[in-house]
Amino acid sequence: MEKIRSISPEWIERAAKASGWEAELSRRSFLKLSVCALSGLAFMGLGEALGENAPLVILDSAKGIILADPTRCVGCQRCELACTEFNDGRAQPSLARIKIARAVNYGLAGPTGGDGMHGDWGDGLVLQGVCRQCPHPVPCAAACPQNAIKADPRTGARVVDAAACVGCRLCQRACPWGMLSFDEEAGVATKCFLCHGSPKCVEACPAAALHYVPWRDLTRDGRPEGATLSVVAPEKAAACADCHVPAGKAVSK
């Protein structure tokens, strides 16, 4: 039986720093991170099975996530309106953090998608695009050169700090599911942060096609919706290397 190596307080502090925690670790937070780290090491075999370079997740994820049921969606787009009216103060579906308009006619496969077509001109399903609240390392946050995408302390969901965002759009290119929006007027990116724990899209859906449930990892369900480009600053990549054990590396016995 393999023995799990001990984890020093200094290692845990580096992991906390890399995660974006700016405050000092409390005793409770320290113990929480320690347990997460030990659990990640204990299940290294699972990490290897999920991918050659899959990192071990040792940090907290969002508390909840929005689940979409395409069999109930009627394509009314009320969720998009509710999203922008609450977050932006105006009805502008193109800014919505939930994506319906792009799926109504043909789905993401487009008009030449053949059997892969959805929407009104395909199989009738409207596949709602919702943020998957990715576990650490979060692609959009890792790609941001300004560290403008941080965890909401109330929900754990990542949120864009408009004051820090410079509008480079690297986060948009990094998201495998194309879920970030860009406000042309303000010149900043936006993403779903679960409306501080009370998603307005869920409340507005007349068909009960959206549900707010406890978080689960959906990033391995389905396939990415397009090619991504993620440029990570060297110093940020180095910080990640400090607190991730590469999959495939043997645990010391």
N, C-alpha and C positions, 0 to 999 in steps of 0.2 A: 504493500500500500504506500502510495506516495505521501510524503510529508509536505505540508504547505510551509513555505519559508516565512519567517517572521517579517513584519512590516514596521519599519521605524517611524517614530513621530515626524521626523524630517520628511520622509517620503509622503506621508499623508498631507503635510502642509504644502508640499509642492503640488500635489494633486488638487488641493483646494484652490491654490493660486491659479493653476492652469484652467480651472473651471470658471474663473471669473468672480469667485467669492472675494470681496474686498475687505470684509470685516474679519477680525481674528476668529479663529475657531473656538467655539464654546466646547465644554466637555461633551455635551450631548452630540454636537455636530461632529466632533472628532471620533466619537465612538461609532456614529452612523457611517462615516466614511470608511472607518476601519472594517466594519462588518461588510460593507459593499465590496471593498477591495479583496477581502478574504474570500468572499463568495465568488468573485470573478476569477480568482486564481484556482479555486476548487473546481470550477467548471471549465477549465481551460480546454479540456477535450471537446466540449460542446462548441467553444469558440473556433477550434480548428475545423470542426465539421461544417461550420457555417460559411467558411471562406478562407482562402489561403492567407489573406492579409487582414481578416476581420479583427478589429481591436476588441479588447475586453471592456465591457461597459462597467464603470465603477462609480458613476456619478448619477445623481438624481435626475429623473425625467419629469415631464409635465404631470400634473396630478390627474388630468383628464384628457379626453380626446373626442372629436366629433366623428361618429360613425354614420355613413351614408348608405341608404338602401335604394339603389337605382330602380328596383321594381315598383317603388311607390312614388317616385318623383314624377311630377306632371309638367315640369319645365316652366313653371309660372315665374320663376326668378324673384319671388318675394324675398327669399333669403339674401340675395345680392343687394336688394334695396335696403333691407333691414340692417345689413352690415355697414353699408356706407352712410346711411342716415345716422347710425349710432356713433360710428368712428370718425366720420368726416363732416358730418353736418349737412350733407347734400345727397341727393339720389343720383348716384353715378356708378352703375354696375361694373364699369371697366376697372374701378378701384377695389371691387369687392375681394375679400380674402377667401371667399368660397367661389368656385368657378362653375357656372351653369351655362352661360351663353355659348361658350366654345363647344359644348356637347349637345346642344339642342338639335341641330340639323343632321350632322353626320358623325359626331363624335370626333375624337382626336385623330382617327385614321383618315379623315377627310373624305371627299366625294369619290375618290378612287380606291377606297379601302377595301372594296370587295366584301368578303365575308366578315371582315373586321369592322364594318361600318355599324355605328349605333345611331341613336337619335331618330328623328322623324323619318329620315330617308334610309334608315337601316333596320335594325331589329326592334326599334321603338324604345330602347332603354336610354335614359339620360344618365350618364355616369358623372355624378357630381364630383368636382375636384375639391378636396378638402386637405388642409395641412395635416401631415402625418405626425407632427410634433416629434420629430426625429430624436432618438436618444443620442447622447454624447458619443462621438463628436458630431455636432449638428452642422451639416454642410454649409448652410447659408451663414451661420455665425463664424465658422472656421475661415470662410472666404473673405469676410469683411475686414479690410485693412485698418479700419478705425475702431474696431471692437464696439460697434454701434448696436449690435444685436445681443441682448442680454436676457437673462431669465427674469420673468415677472415674479416677484417674491410671493404673490398671492396664489398663482396657479402653476408656477414652474415653466410655463410656456415661454418661448423666446419672443421678444418684442423688439421692434426697431426703435432706437432712441433717435427721434427726429433731429434733435439738436446736434448729435454727433455724426449723423449720416451725411456724406458728401455727394451722394447721388451717382456713384460710380457704376452701380448696377451689377457688380460682381456677384452679389448674393442671388440675383435673379438667374444668372448663368450657372450658379452652383447647385440650385435646387433641382433634383432629378425629376420632380413632378410639376415644375413650373408654377409654383404656388405663390410666389411673391409678386406683388403689384408695385407699380411706380406712379407716384403722384406727379404729373408733369408740372402742375402749377407750383407745388411746394418744392419740387426737385428732390424728393426723398422716396425711399422704398418703404413698403408697408407689408406686414404679414399678419396672419392670424395669431392672436394671443388669447383666444378664448373669451374675449370681452370680460376679463377679470373674473372668470368663473361662471358667467351667465351668458352663454353664446346667444346673440340675438337672432342668428339665422335659425337656430333650433326652435326658438320661441315663435318665429314668424311662419314656419313651414305649415301649410294647411293640410298636408297629406301625411304628416308624421314620418317623413322620409329621412329625417335627421335626428340623431340621438346623442346626447352628451353623456359619456360613460367614463368609468375609471380608465386610466391610461393603459394601453397595451402597445407592443411594438408591431406596427403595421408596415414597417419599411421593407420587409421581405415578402410582403404580399403583392402579387402582380409584378409588373415591370416598369422601369422608369419611362416617362412619357417623351423623352427627347434626350439628345446629347447634352452633356454638361461640361462646363469649363470652370474648374476651381483653382484659383491661384492663392496659395497660402504663403504668407510672409515667413521667411526663414526663422525668425525668432519665435513665431507662434508654432511652427512645426517642431522646433526644438523643445518647446514647453510641452507639447503633446507627447513627444518621445519620452520625456521624463516620467510620465504617469501611465503609460500604456505598455503592456507586455505583448510583444508581437505574437500573433498566433503562429503555432508551429515551433516556437522556442520551448525547449523542454523545461519543465519545472524542476528545480533542484530537489534532490532526494535526501 
